[in-house]
Amino acid sequence: MKNFLKYLLTIFLLTFTTQSLANKYLSKADNLFGMSKFDL
C-alpha cells in the first residue's frame, strides 16, 4: 500500500512539474511571437 501511494505521488509530482514547465515555455513563446498558443 505504501508503495502504491508513493507511486501516485510520483506521478502527481511529475505531471505537475511537466505542466508548469510547459506553461512557462508556452508563455515565453507567446512573448516572443506575440500570439496566443492556439493562433497558428
C-alpha positions as CSV (number, residue, x, y, z in Angstrom):
1,M,0.0,0.0,0.0
2,K,2.8,2.4,0.9
3,N,4.5,1.7,-2.5
4,F,1.2,2.4,-4.3
5,L,0.9,5.8,-2.6
6,K,4.5,6.6,-3.4
7,Y,3.8,5.7,-7.0
8,L,0.7,8.0,-7.1
9,L,2.7,10.9,-5.5
10,T,5.5,10.5,-8.0
11,I,3.1,10.6,-10.9
12,F,1.3,13.6,-9.5
13,L,4.6,15.5,-9.0
14,L,5.8,14.5,-12.4
15,T,2.7,15.8,-14.2
16,F,2.7,18.9,-12.1
17,T,6.3,19.9,-12.8
18,T,5.9,19.0,-16.5
19,Q,2.8,21.1,-16.7
20,S,4.4,24.1,-15.0
21,L,7.4,23.8,-17.2
22,A,5.3,23.6,-20.3
23,N,3.3,26.7,-19.2
24,K,6.5,28.6,-18.6
25,Y,7.8,27.6,-22.0
26,L,4.5,28.5,-23.7
27,S,4.2,31.9,-22.1
28,K,7.8,32.6,-23.2
29,A,6.9,31.6,-26.7
30,D,3.8,33.8,-26.5
31,N,6.0,36.8,-25.6
32,L,8.5,36.0,-28.4
33,F,5.9,35.6,-31.1
34,G,3.2,37.9,-29.8
35,M,0.4,35.4,-30.4
36,S,-1.7,33.1,-28.4
37,K,-0.9,29.3,-28.2
38,F,-3.9,28.4,-30.4
39,D,-3.3,31.0,-33.1
40,L,-1.3,29.3,-35.8
